[in-house]
């Protein structure tokens, strides 16, 4: 699997694994994008539903952050069974109340 980054209005927000660019784009627009509206960073939704949403190949730093996040999640038992279903936010999320 390759790693891809979701960008909201040109800002990288999330890294995830997928087979190819086409599949990554489909996943981002059908599932990930709507889910991003449920998360906040700095008191604002990660995605407002209006800003352009795009996907590109993850760069080396983003891929390293994904691998580090996966390793940490595997160590604490929160990674799930399939690492290909794992995603890492590239921004700090607000904590839920």
Jmol script that loads the backbone (N, CA, C; Angstrom):
load data "model"
ATOM      1  N   UNK A   1       0.836  -1.192   0.000  1.00  0.00           N
ATOM      2  CA  UNK A   1       0.000   0.000   0.000  1.00  0.00           C
ATOM      3  C   UNK A   1       0.876   1.249   0.000  1.00  0.00           C
ATOM      4  N   UNK A   2       0.406   2.241  -0.663  1.00  0.00           N
ATOM      5  CA  UNK A   2       1.083   3.538  -0.694  1.00  0.00           C
ATOM      6  C   UNK A   2       0.446   4.455   0.350  1.00  0.00           C
ATOM      7  N   UNK A   3       1.166   5.486   0.731  1.00  0.00           N
ATOM      8  CA  UNK A   3       0.642   6.457   1.684  1.00  0.00           C
ATOM      9  C   UNK A   3       0.250   7.730   0.957  1.00  0.00           C
ATOM     10  N   UNK A   4      -0.897   8.281   1.368  1.00  0.00           N
ATOM     11  CA  UNK A   4      -1.445   9.478   0.753  1.00  0.00           C
ATOM     12  C   UNK A   4      -1.802  10.490   1.828  1.00  0.00           C
ATOM     13  N   UNK A   5      -1.774  11.758   1.436  1.00  0.00           N
ATOM     14  CA  UNK A   5      -2.108  12.847   2.340  1.00  0.00           C
ATOM     15  C   UNK A   5      -3.350  13.562   1.840  1.00  0.00           C
ATOM     16  N   UNK A   6      -4.292  13.781   2.755  1.00  0.00           N
ATOM     17  CA  UNK A   6      -5.480  14.580   2.468  1.00  0.00           C
ATOM     18  C   UNK A   6      -5.134  16.034   2.768  1.00  0.00           C
ATOM     19  N   UNK A   7      -5.454  16.898   1.818  1.00  0.00           N
ATOM     20  CA  UNK A   7      -5.245  18.333   1.996  1.00  0.00           C
ATOM     21  C   UNK A   7      -6.597  19.032   2.009  1.00  0.00           C
ATOM     22  N   UNK A   8      -6.758  19.940   2.946  1.00  0.00           N
ATOM     23  CA  UNK A   8      -7.957  20.768   3.037  1.00  0.00           C
ATOM     24  C   UNK A   8      -7.532  22.197   2.744  1.00  0.00           C
ATOM     25  N   UNK A   9      -8.011  22.717   1.632  1.00  0.00           N
ATOM     26  CA  UNK A   9      -7.614  24.067   1.243  1.00  0.00           C
ATOM     27  C   UNK A   9      -6.110  24.192   1.086  1.00  0.00           C
ATOM     28  N   UNK A  10      -5.454  23.110   0.666  1.00  0.00           N
ATOM     29  CA  UNK A  10      -4.015  23.102   0.453  1.00  0.00           C
ATOM     30  C   UNK A  10      -3.202  22.766   1.697  1.00  0.00           C
ATOM     31  N   UNK A  11      -3.848  22.630   2.845  1.00  0.00           N
ATOM     32  CA  UNK A  11      -3.159  22.316   4.106  1.00  0.00           C
ATOM     33  C   UNK A  11      -3.212  20.814   4.364  1.00  0.00           C
ATOM     34  N   UNK A  12      -2.065  20.152   4.537  1.00  0.00           N
ATOM     35  CA  UNK A  12      -2.059  18.713   4.821  1.00  0.00           C
ATOM     36  C   UNK A  12      -2.648  18.441   6.206  1.00  0.00           C
ATOM     37  N   UNK A  13      -3.613  17.513   6.261  1.00  0.00           N
ATOM     38  CA  UNK A  13      -4.280  17.254   7.540  1.00  0.00           C
ATOM     39  C   UNK A  13      -4.253  15.795   7.978  1.00  0.00           C
ATOM     40  N   UNK A  14      -4.115  14.837   7.058  1.00  0.00           N
ATOM     41  CA  UNK A  14      -4.252  13.429   7.417  1.00  0.00           C
ATOM     42  C   UNK A  14      -3.463  12.561   6.454  1.00  0.00           C
ATOM     43  N   UNK A  15      -2.816  11.514   6.980  1.00  0.00           N
ATOM     44  CA  UNK A  15      -2.088  10.550   6.153  1.00  0.00           C
ATOM     45  C   UNK A  15      -2.739   9.182   6.331  1.00  0.00           C
ATOM     46  N   UNK A  16      -2.919   8.469   5.222  1.00  0.00           N
ATOM     47  CA  UNK A  16      -3.529   7.141   5.255  1.00  0.00           C
ATOM     48  C   UNK A  16      -2.965   6.281   4.135  1.00  0.00           C
ATOM     49  N   UNK A  17      -3.200   4.978   4.228  1.00  0.00           N
ATOM     50  CA  UNK A  17      -2.707   4.035   3.221  1.00  0.00           C
ATOM     51  C   UNK A  17      -3.836   3.650   2.262  1.00  0.00           C
ATOM     52  N   UNK A  18      -3.475   3.461   0.995  1.00  0.00           N
ATOM     53  CA  UNK A  18      -4.449   3.015  -0.006  1.00  0.00           C
ATOM     54  C   UNK A  18      -3.688   2.427  -1.187  1.00  0.00           C
ATOM     55  N   UNK A  19      -4.386   1.672  -2.004  1.00  0.00           N
ATOM     56  CA  UNK A  19      -3.784   0.978  -3.153  1.00  0.00           C
ATOM     57  C   UNK A  19      -3.148   1.930  -4.161  1.00  0.00           C
ATOM     58  N   UNK A  20      -3.891   2.963  -4.553  1.00  0.00           N
ATOM     59  CA  UNK A  20      -3.400   3.871  -5.589  1.00  0.00           C
ATOM     60  C   UNK A  20      -4.090   5.227  -5.458  1.00  0.00           C
ATOM     61  N   UNK A  21      -3.664   6.169  -6.275  1.00  0.00           N
ATOM     62  CA  UNK A  21      -4.191   7.537  -6.216  1.00  0.00           C
ATOM     63  C   UNK A  21      -5.700   7.583  -6.422  1.00  0.00           C
ATOM     64  N   UNK A  22      -6.187   6.837  -7.389  1.00  0.00           N
ATOM     65  CA  UNK A  22      -7.622   6.853  -7.673  1.00  0.00           C
ATOM     66  C   UNK A  22      -8.430   6.357  -6.476  1.00  0.00           C
ATOM     67  N   UNK A  23      -8.006   5.246  -5.886  1.00  0.00           N
ATOM     68  CA  UNK A  23      -8.697   4.701  -4.716  1.00  0.00           C
ATOM     69  C   UNK A  23      -8.583   5.658  -3.531  1.00  0.00           C
ATOM     70  N   UNK A  24      -7.430   6.298  -3.371  1.00  0.00           N
ATOM     71  CA  UNK A  24      -7.235   7.249  -2.275  1.00  0.00           C
ATOM     72  C   UNK A  24      -8.162   8.450  -2.425  1.00  0.00           C
ATOM     73  N   UNK A  25      -8.285   8.949  -3.633  1.00  0.00           N
ATOM     74  CA  UNK A  25      -9.166  10.087  -3.880  1.00  0.00           C
ATOM     75  C   UNK A  25     -10.617   9.717  -3.605  1.00  0.00           C
ATOM     76  N   UNK A  26     -11.026   8.550  -4.052  1.00  0.00           N
ATOM     77  CA  UNK A  26     -12.398   8.086  -3.810  1.00  0.00           C
ATOM     78  C   UNK A  26     -12.669   7.963  -2.313  1.00  0.00           C
ATOM     79  N   UNK A  27     -11.743   7.361  -1.578  1.00  0.00           N
ATOM     80  CA  UNK A  27     -11.913   7.198  -0.136  1.00  0.00           C
ATOM     81  C   UNK A  27     -11.978   8.553   0.559  1.00  0.00           C
ATOM     82  N   UNK A  28     -11.131   9.469   0.154  1.00  0.00           N
ATOM     83  CA  UNK A  28     -11.109  10.794   0.778  1.00  0.00           C
ATOM     84  C   UNK A  28     -12.415  11.548   0.558  1.00  0.00           C
ATOM     85  N   UNK A  29     -12.956  11.472  -0.641  1.00  0.00           N
ATOM     86  CA  UNK A  29     -14.180  12.232  -0.920  1.00  0.00           C
ATOM     87  C   UNK A  29     -15.431  11.560  -0.369  1.00  0.00           C
ATOM     88  N   UNK A  30     -15.443  10.236  -0.325  1.00  0.00           N
ATOM     89  CA  UNK A  30     -16.662   9.546   0.114  1.00  0.00           C
ATOM     90  C   UNK A  30     -16.726   9.317   1.621  1.00  0.00           C
ATOM     91  N   UNK A  31     -15.590   9.061   2.270  1.00  0.00           N
ATOM     92  CA  UNK A  31     -15.612   8.727   3.698  1.00  0.00           C
ATOM     93  C   UNK A  31     -14.806   9.687   4.561  1.00  0.00           C
ATOM     94  N   UNK A  32     -13.565   9.918   4.206  1.00  0.00           N
ATOM     95  CA  UNK A  32     -12.691  10.707   5.066  1.00  0.00           C
ATOM     96  C   UNK A  32     -13.159  12.157   5.148  1.00  0.00           C
ATOM     97  N   UNK A  33     -13.458  12.762   4.019  1.00  0.00           N
ATOM     98  CA  UNK A  33     -13.889  14.160   4.018  1.00  0.00           C
ATOM     99  C   UNK A  33     -15.045  14.425   4.957  1.00  0.00           C
ATOM    100  N   UNK A  34     -16.160  13.711   4.813  1.00  0.00           N
ATOM    101  CA  UNK A  34     -17.267  13.942   5.742  1.00  0.00           C
ATOM    102  C   UNK A  34     -16.878  13.714   7.209  1.00  0.00           C
ATOM    103  N   UNK A  35     -16.032  12.732   7.469  1.00  0.00           N
ATOM    104  CA  UNK A  35     -15.583  12.483   8.852  1.00  0.00           C
ATOM    105  C   UNK A  35     -14.762  13.649   9.392  1.00  0.00           C
ATOM    106  N   UNK A  36     -14.011  14.324   8.526  1.00  0.00           N
ATOM    107  CA  UNK A  36     -13.183  15.445   8.972  1.00  0.00           C
ATOM    108  C   UNK A  36     -14.016  16.571   9.570  1.00  0.00           C
ATOM    109  N   UNK A  37     -15.279  16.668   9.175  1.00  0.00           N
ATOM    110  CA  UNK A  37     -16.152  17.707   9.699  1.00  0.00           C
ATOM    111  C   UNK A  37     -16.488  17.477  11.172  1.00  0.00           C
ATOM    112  N   UNK A  38     -16.260  16.260  11.662  1.00  0.00           N
ATOM    113  CA  UNK A  38     -16.564  15.938  13.057  1.00  0.00           C
ATOM    114  C   UNK A  38     -15.400  16.257  13.993  1.00  0.00           C
ATOM    115  N   UNK A  39     -14.224  16.573  13.461  1.00  0.00           N
ATOM    116  CA  UNK A  39     -13.043  16.877  14.260  1.00  0.00           C
ATOM    117  C   UNK A  39     -12.766  18.371  14.223  1.00  0.00           C
ATOM    118  N   UNK A  40     -12.217  18.896  15.337  1.00  0.00           N
ATOM    119  CA  UNK A  40     -11.863  20.309  15.393  1.00  0.00           C
ATOM    120  C   UNK A  40     -10.398  20.474  15.763  1.00  0.00           C
ATOM    121  N   UNK A  41      -9.829  21.530  15.233  1.00  0.00           N
ATOM    122  CA  UNK A  41      -8.464  21.927  15.558  1.00  0.00           C
ATOM    123  C   UNK A  41      -8.493  23.437  15.753  1.00  0.00           C
ATOM    124  N   UNK A  42      -8.042  23.899  16.907  1.00  0.00           N
ATOM    125  CA  UNK A  42      -8.088  25.331  17.192  1.00  0.00           C
ATOM    126  C   UNK A  42      -9.495  25.883  17.235  1.00  0.00           C
ATOM    127  N   UNK A  43     -10.455  25.045  17.622  1.00  0.00           N
ATOM    128  CA  UNK A  43     -11.845  25.482  17.734  1.00  0.00           C
ATOM    129  C   UNK A  43     -12.606  25.525  16.420  1.00  0.00           C
ATOM    130  N   UNK A  44     -11.960  25.093  15.330  1.00  0.00           N
ATOM    131  CA  UNK A  44     -12.595  25.109  14.006  1.00  0.00           C
ATOM    132  C   UNK A  44     -12.656  23.696  13.452  1.00  0.00           C
ATOM    133  N   UNK A  45     -13.697  23.383  12.665  1.00  0.00           N
ATOM    134  CA  UNK A  45     -13.727  22.061  12.036  1.00  0.00           C
ATOM    135  C   UNK A  45     -12.490  21.868  11.156  1.00  0.00           C
ATOM    136  N   UNK A  46     -11.968  20.637  11.140  1.00  0.00           N
ATOM    137  CA  UNK A  46     -10.830  20.339  10.279  1.00  0.00           C
ATOM    138  C   UNK A  46     -11.214  20.606   8.829  1.00  0.00           C
ATOM    139  N   UNK A  47     -12.450  20.259   8.468  1.00  0.00           N
ATOM    140  CA  UNK A  47     -12.964  20.590   7.131  1.00  0.00           C
ATOM    141  C   UNK A  47     -14.351  21.181   7.291  1.00  0.00           C
ATOM    142  N   UNK A  48     -14.593  22.307   6.673  1.00  0.00           N
ATOM    143  CA  UNK A  48     -15.882  22.980   6.772  1.00  0.00           C
ATOM    144  C   UNK A  48     -16.880  22.509   5.726  1.00  0.00           C
ATOM    145  N   UNK A  49     -16.486  21.557   4.899  1.00  0.00           N
ATOM    146  CA  UNK A  49     -17.365  21.063   3.848  1.00  0.00           C
ATOM    147  C   UNK A  49     -17.327  21.913   2.588  1.00  0.00           C
ATOM    148  N   UNK A  50     -16.626  23.036   2.631  1.00  0.00           N
ATOM    149  CA  UNK A  50     -16.571  23.956   1.496  1.00  0.00           C
ATOM    150  C   UNK A  50     -15.172  24.068   0.886  1.00  0.00           C
ATOM    151  N   UNK A  51     -14.151  24.085   1.724  1.00  0.00           N
ATOM    152  CA  UNK A  51     -12.776  24.247   1.233  1.00  0.00           C
ATOM    153  C   UNK A  51     -12.421  23.094   0.298  1.00  0.00           C
ATOM    154  N   UNK A  52     -11.583  23.349  -0.691  1.00  0.00           N
ATOM    155  CA  UNK A  52     -11.179  22.275  -1.591  1.00  0.00           C
ATOM    156  C   UNK A  52     -10.509  21.128  -0.828  1.00  0.00           C
ATOM    157  N   UNK A  53     -10.910  19.918  -1.152  1.00  0.00           N
ATOM    158  CA  UNK A  53     -10.372  18.699  -0.559  1.00  0.00           C
ATOM    159  C   UNK A  53      -9.611  17.965  -1.651  1.00  0.00           C
ATOM    160  N   UNK A  54      -8.339  17.665  -1.413  1.00  0.00           N
ATOM    161  CA  UNK A  54      -7.549  16.968  -2.422  1.00  0.00           C
ATOM    162  C   UNK A  54      -6.666  15.922  -1.763  1.00  0.00           C
ATOM    163  N   UNK A  55      -6.066  15.068  -2.597  1.00  0.00           N
ATOM    164  CA  UNK A  55      -5.212  13.982  -2.122  1.00  0.00           C
ATOM    165  C   UNK A  55      -3.963  13.951  -2.986  1.00  0.00           C
ATOM    166  N   UNK A  56      -2.822  13.735  -2.329  1.00  0.00           N
ATOM    167  CA  UNK A  56      -1.565  13.574  -3.053  1.00  0.00           C
ATOM    168  C   UNK A  56      -0.740  12.521  -2.329  1.00  0.00           C
ATOM    169  N   UNK A  57       0.315  12.054  -2.972  1.00  0.00           N
ATOM    170  CA  UNK A  57       1.228  11.113  -2.328  1.00  0.00           C
ATOM    171  C   UNK A  57       1.839  11.786  -1.105  1.00  0.00           C
ATOM    172  N   UNK A  58       1.945  11.043  -0.025  1.00  0.00           N
ATOM    173  CA  UNK A  58       2.557  11.574   1.196  1.00  0.00           C
ATOM    174  C   UNK A  58       4.036  11.826   0.955  1.00  0.00           C
ATOM    175  N   UNK A  59       4.544  12.932   1.502  1.00  0.00           N
ATOM    176  CA  UNK A  59       5.982  13.181   1.391  1.00  0.00           C
ATOM    177  C   UNK A  59       6.715  12.378   2.465  1.00  0.00           C
ATOM    178  N   UNK A  60       8.032  12.432   2.467  1.00  0.00           N
ATOM    179  CA  UNK A  60       8.829  11.602   3.370  1.00  0.00           C
ATOM    180  C   UNK A  60       8.526  11.892   4.837  1.00  0.00           C
ATOM    181  N   UNK A  61       8.369  13.157   5.206  1.00  0.00           N
ATOM    182  CA  UNK A  61       8.093  13.512   6.599  1.00  0.00           C
ATOM    183  C   UNK A  61       6.708  13.019   7.016  1.00  0.00           C
ATOM    184  N   UNK A  62       5.739  13.139   6.125  1.00  0.00           N
ATOM    185  CA  UNK A  62       4.382  12.670   6.434  1.00  0.00           C
ATOM    186  C   UNK A  62       4.355  11.151   6.568  1.00  0.00           C
ATOM    187  N   UNK A  63       5.064  10.461   5.688  1.00  0.00           N
ATOM    188  CA  UNK A  63       5.134   8.995   5.762  1.00  0.00           C
ATOM    189  C   UNK A  63       5.801   8.551   7.063  1.00  0.00           C
ATOM    190  N   UNK A  64       6.857   9.256   7.465  1.00  0.00           N
ATOM    191  CA  UNK A  64       7.536   8.925   8.720  1.00  0.00           C
ATOM    192  C   UNK A  64       6.601   9.136   9.904  1.00  0.00           C
ATOM    193  N   UNK A  65       5.815  10.194   9.862  1.00  0.00           N
ATOM    194  CA  UNK A  65       4.862  10.450  10.954  1.00  0.00           C
ATOM    195  C   UNK A  65       3.797   9.355  11.013  1.00  0.00           C
ATOM    196  N   UNK A  66       3.353   8.879   9.835  1.00  0.00           N
ATOM    197  CA  UNK A  66       2.371   7.786   9.797  1.00  0.00           C
ATOM    198  C   UNK A  66       2.978   6.525  10.414  1.00  0.00           C
ATOM    199  N   UNK A  67       4.198   6.188  10.013  1.00  0.00           N
ATOM    200  CA  UNK A  67       4.854   4.990  10.552  1.00  0.00           C
ATOM    201  C   UNK A  67       5.040   5.096  12.065  1.00  0.00           C
ATOM    202  N   UNK A  68       5.447   6.262  12.535  1.00  0.00           N
ATOM    203  CA  UNK A  68       5.629   6.481  13.970  1.00  0.00           C
ATOM    204  C   UNK A  68       4.299   6.348  14.709  1.00  0.00           C
ATOM    205  N   UNK A  69       3.252   6.938  14.143  1.00  0.00           N
ATOM    206  CA  UNK A  69       1.928   6.844  14.756  1.00  0.00           C
ATOM    207  C   UNK A  69       1.421   5.410  14.801  1.00  0.00           C
ATOM    208  N   UNK A  70       1.660   4.660  13.730  1.00  0.00           N
ATOM    209  CA  UNK A  70       1.246   3.260  13.685  1.00  0.00           C
ATOM    210  C   UNK A  70       1.998   2.460  14.741  1.00  0.00           C
ATOM    211  N   UNK A  71       3.296   2.679  14.837  1.00  0.00           N
ATOM    212  CA  UNK A  71       4.102   1.964  15.833  1.00  0.00           C
ATOM    213  C   UNK A  71       3.580   2.242  17.237  1.00  0.00           C
ATOM    214  N   UNK A  72       3.317   3.510  17.538  1.00  0.00           N
ATOM    215  CA  UNK A  72       2.801   3.880  18.857  1.00  0.00           C
ATOM    216  C   UNK A  72       1.446   3.226  19.116  1.00  0.00           C
ATOM    217  N   UNK A  73       0.578   3.229  18.124  1.00  0.00           N
ATOM    218  CA  UNK A  73      -0.756   2.640  18.279  1.00  0.00           C
ATOM    219  C   UNK A  73      -0.672   1.126  18.450  1.00  0.00           C
ATOM    220  N   UNK A  74       0.253   0.492  17.752  1.00  0.00           N
ATOM    221  CA  UNK A  74       0.424  -0.948  17.917  1.00  0.00           C
ATOM    222  C   UNK A  74       0.926  -1.268  19.317  1.00  0.00           C
ATOM    223  N   UNK A  75       1.830  -0.445  19.835  1.00  0.00           N
ATOM    224  CA  UNK A  75       2.364  -0.667  21.171  1.00  0.00           C
ATOM    225  C   UNK A  75       1.309  -0.501  22.250  1.00  0.00           C
ATOM    226  N   UNK A  76       0.389   0.445  22.063  1.00  0.00           N
ATOM    227  CA  UNK A  76      -0.634   0.640  23.094  1.00  0.00           C
ATOM    228  C   UNK A  76      -1.951  -0.077  22.777  1.00  0.00           C
ATOM    229  N   UNK A  77      -1.965  -0.858  21.692  1.00  0.00           N
ATOM    230  CA  UNK A  77      -3.117  -1.695  21.367  1.00  0.00           C
ATOM    231  C   UNK A  77      -4.290  -0.993  20.725  1.00  0.00           C
ATOM    232  N   UNK A  78      -4.084   0.197  20.170  1.00  0.00           N
ATOM    233  CA  UNK A  78      -5.189   0.928  19.546  1.00  0.00           C
ATOM    234  C   UNK A  78      -5.138   0.951  18.024  1.00  0.00           C
ATOM    235  N   UNK A  79      -4.209   0.223  17.422  1.00  0.00           N
ATOM    236  CA  UNK A  79      -4.021   0.282  15.966  1.00  0.00           C
ATOM    237  C   UNK A  79      -5.065  -0.506  15.182  1.00  0.00           C
ATOM    238  N   UNK A  80      -5.744  -1.430  15.801  1.00  0.00           N
ATOM    239  CA  UNK A  80      -6.645  -2.279  15.047  1.00  0.00           C
ATOM    240  C   UNK A  80      -5.875  -3.409  14.393  1.00  0.00           C
ATOM    241  N   UNK A  81      -6.581  -4.256  13.665  1.00  0.00           N
ATOM    242  CA  UNK A  81      -5.968  -5.446  13.083  1.00  0.00           C
ATOM    243  C   UNK A  81      -5.200  -5.178  11.796  1.00  0.00           C
ATOM    244  N   UNK A  82      -5.660  -4.224  11.002  1.00  0.00           N
ATOM    245  CA  UNK A  82      -5.065  -3.993   9.686  1.00  0.00           C
ATOM    246  C   UNK A  82      -4.399  -2.623   9.633  1.00  0.00           C
ATOM    247  N   UNK A  83      -3.069  -2.586   9.525  1.00  0.00           N
ATOM    248  CA  UNK A  83      -2.394  -1.284   9.462  1.00  0.00           C
ATOM    249  C   UNK A  83      -2.821  -0.446   8.260  1.00  0.00           C
ATOM    250  N   UNK A  84      -3.339  -1.085   7.223  1.00  0.00           N
ATOM    251  CA  UNK A  84      -3.791  -0.335   6.055  1.00  0.00           C
ATOM    252  C   UNK A  84      -5.043   0.485   6.347  1.00  0.00           C
ATOM    253  N   UNK A  85      -5.701   0.222   7.483  1.00  0.00           N
ATOM    254  CA  UNK A  85      -6.872   0.988   7.889  1.00  0.00           C
ATOM    255  C   UNK A  85      -6.520   2.096   8.872  1.00  0.00           C
ATOM    256  N   UNK A  86      -5.236   2.330   9.071  1.00  0.00           N
ATOM    257  CA  UNK A  86      -4.766   3.290  10.054  1.00  0.00           C
ATOM    258  C   UNK A  86      -4.525   4.643   9.393  1.00  0.00           C
ATOM    259  N   UNK A  87      -4.837   5.727  10.102  1.00  0.00           N
ATOM    260  CA  UNK A  87      -4.600   7.081   9.608  1.00  0.00           C
ATOM    261  C   UNK A  87      -4.006   7.920  10.736  1.00  0.00           C
ATOM    262  N   UNK A  88      -3.247   8.938  10.363  1.00  0.00           N
ATOM    263  CA  UNK A  88      -2.619   9.829  11.327  1.00  0.00           C
ATOM    264  C   UNK A  88      -2.934  11.265  10.944  1.00  0.00           C
ATOM    265  N   UNK A  89      -3.434  12.033  11.917  1.00  0.00           N
ATOM    266  CA  UNK A  89      -3.640  13.458  11.690  1.00  0.00           C
ATOM    267  C   UNK A  89      -2.300  14.175  11.722  1.00  0.00           C
ATOM    268  N   UNK A  90      -2.158  15.181  10.889  1.00  0.00           N
ATOM    269  CA  UNK A  90      -0.939  15.975  10.812  1.00  0.00           C
ATOM    270  C   UNK A  90      -1.094  17.310  11.538  1.00  0.00           C
ATOM    271  N   UNK A  91      -2.168  17.458  12.259  1.00  0.00           N
ATOM    272  CA  UNK A  91      -2.412  18.675  13.030  1.00  0.00           C
ATOM    273  C   UNK A  91      -2.931  18.258  14.405  1.00  0.00           C
ATOM    274  N   UNK A  92      -2.852  19.177  15.339  1.00  0.00           N
ATOM    275  CA  UNK A  92      -3.335  18.895  16.690  1.00  0.00           C
ATOM    276  C   UNK A  92      -4.850  19.052  16.718  1.00  0.00           C
ATOM    277  N   UNK A  93      -5.508  18.018  17.221  1.00  0.00           N
ATOM    278  CA  UNK A  93      -6.961  18.056  17.344  1.00  0.00           C
ATOM    279  C   UNK A  93      -7.353  18.556  18.727  1.00  0.00           C
ATOM    280  N   UNK A  94      -8.487  19.252  18.786  1.00  0.00           N
ATOM    281  CA  UNK A  94      -9.031  19.655  20.071  1.00  0.00           C
ATOM    282  C   UNK A  94      -9.531  18.426  20.784  1.00  0.00           C
ATOM    283  N   UNK A  95      -9.382  18.396  22.085  1.00  0.00           N
ATOM    284  CA  UNK A  95      -9.875  17.257  22.863  1.00  0.00           C
ATOM    285  C   UNK A  95     -11.379  17.361  23.021  1.00  0.00           C
ATOM    286  N   UNK A  96     -12.025  16.184  23.011  1.00  0.00           N
ATOM    287  CA  UNK A  96     -13.469  16.155  23.210  1.00  0.00           C
ATOM    288  C   UNK A  96     -13.768  16.433  24.663  1.00  0.00           C
ATOM    289  N   UNK A  97     -14.890  17.115  24.887  1.00  0.00           N
ATOM    290  CA  UNK A  97     -15.283  17.431  26.268  1.00  0.00           C
ATOM    291  C   UNK A  97     -16.020  16.286  26.885  1.00  0.00           C
TER     292      UNK A  97
END
end "model"
wireframe off; spacefill off
backbone 0.3
color backbone group
